[in-house]
Amino acid sequence: MVKEKAKVLITKGAVIHEPGNSTKNKTGNWRILKPVKDSKKCTKCGLCWMYCPENAIDEKFRIDMDDCKGCGICARECPFGAIHMEKEEK
């Protein structure tokens, strides 16, 4: 007696139909915490910009809240305590 293997149909996921489309979407609207920068403490060392996984901090060290997910990496990596996280009020 020969057993037949069942066929499993899996739909494709994570298909990118249009490369680069993430720049068109505002993805920061689901964060719970938001970064707040103290300009007096900021030395513009660039660590927040370098470590931000969402590219939400620009070269002038401004935080774009449309892209920020509220992960807090910028606040954790800032050696001067220039960024702290606050609860997002919607």
C-alpha positions as CSV (number, residue, x, y, z in Angstrom):
1,M,0.0,0.0,0.0
2,V,1.5,3.4,-1.1
3,K,0.5,6.5,0.9
4,E,0.1,9.7,-1.1
5,K,1.5,12.9,0.2
6,A,-1.1,15.7,0.7
7,K,-0.6,18.8,-1.4
8,V,-0.4,22.0,0.6
9,L,-1.1,25.2,-1.1
10,I,0.6,28.2,0.4
11,T,-0.1,31.7,-0.9
12,K,2.9,33.9,-1.5
13,G,3.5,36.5,1.2
14,A,5.7,39.6,1.4
15,V,5.5,40.2,-2.3
16,I,6.8,43.7,-3.3
17,H,4.8,44.9,-6.2
18,E,6.3,48.4,-6.3
19,P,9.8,48.8,-4.9
20,G,10.4,51.9,-2.7
21,N,6.7,52.4,-1.9
22,S,7.4,52.7,1.9
23,T,8.4,56.3,1.3
24,K,4.8,57.1,0.3
25,N,3.3,55.7,3.4
26,K,3.0,57.4,6.8
27,T,3.7,54.6,9.2
28,G,4.2,56.4,12.5
29,N,0.5,56.5,13.5
30,W,0.5,53.3,15.6
31,R,3.3,54.2,18.1
32,I,2.5,54.3,21.8
33,L,5.6,56.3,22.8
34,K,7.1,59.3,21.0
35,P,10.7,60.7,21.2
36,V,11.1,64.2,22.5
37,K,14.4,65.9,21.9
38,D,16.0,68.5,24.3
39,S,17.9,70.8,21.9
40,K,19.9,72.2,24.7
41,K,21.4,68.7,25.5
42,C,21.8,67.7,21.8
43,T,25.4,67.9,20.6
44,K,24.5,66.6,17.1
45,C,26.8,63.6,17.5
46,G,24.7,61.6,15.0
47,L,24.1,58.5,17.0
48,C,20.3,58.8,17.0
49,W,20.4,59.3,13.2
50,M,22.7,56.4,12.7
51,Y,20.8,53.9,14.9
52,C,17.2,54.9,13.9
53,P,15.9,51.8,12.0
54,E,13.1,53.7,10.3
55,N,15.2,56.6,9.0
56,A,12.9,58.9,10.9
57,I,15.7,61.3,11.9
58,D,17.2,63.4,9.2
59,E,20.7,64.9,8.9
60,K,19.7,68.0,10.8
61,F,18.6,65.7,13.7
62,R,14.9,66.5,13.3
63,I,12.5,63.6,14.1
64,D,9.8,62.9,11.5
65,M,6.8,61.7,13.4
66,D,5.2,60.4,10.2
67,D,7.8,57.7,10.0
68,C,8.8,57.2,13.7
69,K,7.5,54.0,15.2
70,G,8.3,54.9,18.8
71,C,10.8,52.1,19.3
72,G,13.0,54.3,21.6
73,I,16.4,53.2,20.1
74,C,17.3,56.9,19.6
75,A,16.7,57.7,23.3
76,R,18.6,54.6,24.4
77,E,21.6,55.3,22.2
78,C,21.9,59.0,23.0
79,P,24.9,59.4,25.3
80,F,23.8,62.9,26.4
81,G,20.2,62.1,27.4
82,A,19.0,64.6,24.8
83,I,16.1,62.3,23.8
84,H,13.5,60.8,26.1
85,M,10.3,58.9,25.3
86,E,6.8,60.2,26.3
87,K,3.4,58.6,26.0
88,E,1.8,59.4,22.7
89,E,-1.5,61.4,23.2
90,K,-3.8,60.9,20.2
